């Protein structure tokens, strides 16, 4: 049965230039799945121009309401939602975000089947698609850009002003780093993206013991995971699976890294109830040594005390004064320089879109034509065509009703 997919125009401000499928990906998808027809809504902000889609055989239209499945990136304004359709986009509702309650209410009212990109997972719950790698790439790059500004030693251009990832890496080839000790947290796609930048810069990786006990004449980094910076409160050995299931028996052991390191790049996932990496009181400690935090995770007023607000692509850096616990200028004496941009992949829209499209084509598109044999769509579907939540997301009912 033929299915028409529409690439919808991004309508959220600030504008997002990313898209689910590049023109080339559209062409490949329609070749691989003859029953798939892809059209595109006219857009003057998309990183790929309308003409590029037309050359690839994609019909570009002002009105795409004929489509069965709508493919977007950011939240769709409630007024732009077309009833009785299937929608894919990041809804930012699965954690009961209060600012998007009205969006989910409208989705149910219009009897839309919502598939949030975050809910597209394997049977074991592992994410199948996302922009994590690109957040890590740009976040680490921005961290070094902040370092150059703070120390007034080099000036890197904004990633958004460069054509692609290759150009961004080329810009890094022009800088010389001082001897500094960098901590990278996390083990997922974000951390791997950040690690890609560290490796491109040929920064030496060292063990935890080496990092904590030695000084170096060249830049080094230490890549740490949850059991490196958390320990059981009772002194017994920790267990990674146990920590993720129930972190209540653990306490932070992160200060040993904060005393030894100069720069922190965060790529970790922070689970509810887990210990903070460092608190405001920790940051007051005279031995606290981090001068720069590239907080890619950007959990506000959370596990990274210096992240008091998200920053923006246009103004990516600010300072945190540990003594006053207030924001200050990024280069103020005694301040921690903070990079906490919360939409980092937007700075590499071409590469991020191409990478996302490859994942979507491999993981999601086949499910429409193989009777969803792996349960991809079934697990991802949040709402039904009848205007109700699916069983998997029934926990959101109180949120929708305004009780949370």
N, C-alpha and C positions, 0 to 999 in steps of 0.2 A: 504493500500500500504506500503510495507516494506521500512524503511528508515535506512541508515547506517550512524552512527555518529562516528567521529574519534577524539580521544584525541590527539592533535598535540603536538609535541615537542616545548618547549619554547626556543626561539633562541635569545632573547634579552639579552644584557649584562648590568649590572651584572646578572648572572643566577638567575632565579626565579624558586623555587622548587614546587610552587603551581600547582594545576590541577583542572579542573572543576569537575571531578568525581573521588572519591576514588574507589579502587577495589570493596569494598562492595556496594557502590552506583551504580556502573555499573551492578552488579548482581541484585540488587533490581529493577533498571530501566528496565532491560530486562525481569524480572519476571512480573512487573506491566504493561509493554507495549510490548506484544509479537511481534509486528511489528517493534520494535526497535532493531537494531543490533549495538553494540558498539565495535569498534576496537581501538587499541592504537598504535601510532607511537613510535618506540623504542626511549627510552630516558635514559641517564645515570645520569641525574640531578634531575629527578622527586622525590618527597619525598617518593612515593610508588614505589618500584622496579618493573621492568617488570614482574618478576616471580609472584608477588602478583596479577597482572592483569590476568596472564595466569591461576592461580589457581581459580580465580573468573569467568573463562569462557570467558575472553576477548582475542581475537587474537591480538598478538603484531607483528607489521610488520615494515620493513624499509620504505615501500612505502604505504601510505594510500590514494592515489589519487582516489581509487574506491569509497570513502565515499561521501555522499551527503552533509553532514553538518560537518564543521570543528569546534571543540571546543578548544579554547585556553584562556589564561589569559592575558598576555601582548601583545603589538603590534607585529604583524608578519612582519619581514623584507620584503620589497616589492618584492625582488627576490625570496622569498620562497612562495609567493602567487600562488595558483593553480587557473587558470581561470575557470569561470562558476560554482563556488561553492558557498555555503552559509557559511559564517564565523561568529563566535561569539568570540569577544575578546574586551578588553579595547583598543580602538583605539586612545584615547586622541586627538580627532579632533573636538568634538562638540562645544568646546569653541574657535575654530579657532586657535588652537595651531600651530604656524608657523613651528615648527620642525617636524610636521607630515603631512604637506601639500602634500609632495611627496607620502606618503603612501596612502592617500585618492585618489590622482590622479591615482595611479596605480590600486587601487581597481576598479575605474570606467573604466579604460582602459581594465582591464581583465574581465569586466562584472561580477563582484562578488556581491552577495547580502550580505551586511554588517549589522550585528545586534550587536551594541555596548552594552555591559553589562549595561552601564549607562543609556541606552535608554529603558531598559526593565522596564516599569512603569505601574501603575494602570491608570484607566481612568482619575483620578484626578491629575496625574503627580507624585504620590509618588513612590519612588524606590521600586522594588520588590526583587532585589538581589544585593549583594555587600559584601565587606569585612570590612565594617565600624566597626562592633563590635570588630573585631580583631585588627584594627588600634587603637581603644580606649583602649583595654586591654593592648597591648604592649606599647603604648604611655605612659600610666599612670605608668606602671611598669618601663619603662626607665626613667621617671621623678624621681621616688624614687631611682633608681640606680644612677642617677646624684647627687641627694641629698647626698647619702652616700659618693660618691667620693668627693663632694665639701666640706663636713664637716669632712671628714676622720673619719666617725663613724661606717660605715659598708660597706661591699662589696657584692653586688648582682652579680651573674653570668649573662652573656649575655643571653637573651631569646633564641637566635638562637642556643646556646649550650645546651639547655634543650630539652628533648624529646617532651614535650607537655604542654598544659595549666595547667594541674594538677601540674606538676613539677614546673612551674613558680609560681603558687600560694603557693606551699610548700616552695619555697625559700623565699617568703615574710613573711612566718611565723617565720622566724629566725631573723628578724630585729626588732629593737626598735626605734620608731620615737620620735623625740623631740616634744615639744609643738610648733606647727606651724599652721598658718591659710592658708587654701588652697581654691582657687576659681576654680570652674569648670564651663565652659560655654557650652551652647548648649542643644538641646533636642532630637537629633536624635540617630541613632545607635552608632555613635562614642562616644558621651557623655555617653550613657548607658553602653558601654564597659568600659570606664574609671571609671564610677561610680561603676561598679562591683568590680574593684580593691580597690577602697576606702572602699567599704562595707566589702570586704574580710579582709581588715586591721582593721576593726571595728572602723573606724574614724567617729566621731559623726557629723551628719549633723545639721547645725544651720540655722536659718532664716537670711534674709538680715539685719534686724535691729540688731539682736544679733551679727552678724559678724562685722558690722560696728562700733558698740558701746561698745563691750566688749573684754576683754582679757581672755585667757583660759590657764589652766595648762596642758591640753592634746591637741593632734591634733584635729582640726575640719575642716569641709569644708562647703562651701556655694555653692549651685548649682543655677546658674543664667541663665535667658533667655533674649531675646533681649530687652524687656521693662524694665528689671532691669538695663541695662547698656546703654540704649538710651532713650532720652526724646524729646518731641516735642519742637522745638525752640520757639514756641509762648506760651509755658507754659500750654497749654491745655492737658488733659489726652491723653495718647498714645493708639493706637489700633494695636494689633499684625498683623492682616490681612492687615491693611493699611500700616504698616511698610514694610512688605514683598512685597507689590504691588508697593509702591513708598516711599522710605526712605528719599527723598530729604528734607522733612520738619522736620527732626530729627537731633539731635546732640548727641555726645557721652557723657554719664554720668558715664563712666567707672573709672575715676580717683579716685572716692571714694573707689572703691575696691582696686585699685593699692596702695593707701595710707594705707589701713588696712591689706592687705594680704602679705604673705611671698612667696607663690608659686602659679603659674597659670598653669592650665591644660586646653587646648582649645579643645572643641568639637563642636564649633559652625559652621554653614554654613555662609559664608560671601558673600552677594549679591552685585553685581556691583552698585556703587553709595551710598552704606551704609556708615555711619561714621566709621572711624577707631576706634578701641578700645583704643589704645594709640599710640601717635605719638612720633617721636624722641624728640620733644620739651617736651612732657609730661614726658618722661623718664629722662630728665635732672632735673625735679622738685626735690628739696631737700627732699620732703615728699614722693616721689615715693619709694615704699618699696619692690616690688617684687625682690627677689634674684635669682629665678629660674623659667623658663618658659618651660613647656613641650608643644610645639606647634605642636599638632597632625594635625591641619588643614594645616599648612605649606604653607601659601600664602606669597610668597617672596616679600619683599619691599611693604608690604600691611598693613593690619589692626593691626598687631602686629609688632611694630617698631624694636624689637630686632631680628626678623627673617630676616637676611640679605642674607641667602642662605640656601638651604636644607643641612642637614648633612647626613651621611651614616651609615649603619649598622656597618661597620668596625670602623668608627670614629664618634660616635653619638653626641658628645657634643662640643660646642665651647662657647666662651664668647662674650658678646656685651658690649662695653664700651660706656655708655650713653653720656659721655662728648665729646669724639672724634668721636662718631658715627661710630666707626670702630670695626671690629672683633678683639678679643684678645683670650687669653687662657681661658678655662672654669672656672678656679679657680683664675683668676687675681683679686686683691683687687678692690672692687668697681664695678666689672663686673656683668652683669646678665648672669647666666648660661643658655644656650639655648640647648634644645633637639628638633631638627626639622627634624628627619628622615622622608623621604617622601614615603617609601615603607615598613611601619611597619608590615603589615600582613605577609610579607616574613619571619619574625622571628618566626612565628608559622605556618609553612606550612601545617603540618598535620591537626591541628584543623581547620585552616582557610579553607582548601580544603574540609574537611568533612562538615563544616557548609555551605559553598557555594553550594556544591552539593545538600544538602537537599533543599535549596531554589530554585535551578535551577530545580530540579525534581518536586517540588510542583507547581512552578509558570510558568515554560516555557515548559517543556517536554509535558504536556498534550495538549498544543496548536497545536502540530504537528499531533495529532491524533483525535482532536475533531473539526476539520475545523476552528480552531482559533476562537472559539465562543465568547471569551472575548476580542478579538482584541489585544492580547498581541504581537503577531508577527507583525501585521500590524503597530502598534504604534512604535515598535522597529526598523523596517527595515529602514535603512538610504539610501541604494542604491538599484537599480533594476538590473535585469538580462540583461537589455538593455544598461546598462552603464550610467544611469542617477540618479540624486538624487530624492528621493521621495518628495512629496509635503511638508511633515512635516519638511524636512531638506533642503528645497530649499534655505534657508538663507545662506547656505554654498557655494553657487555658486561663489560669489565674492572671497571668500577665496581660492577656487580651481583655479580660474582664475588668482590668484596672485594679485588681486586688494586690498587686505586687509592684 
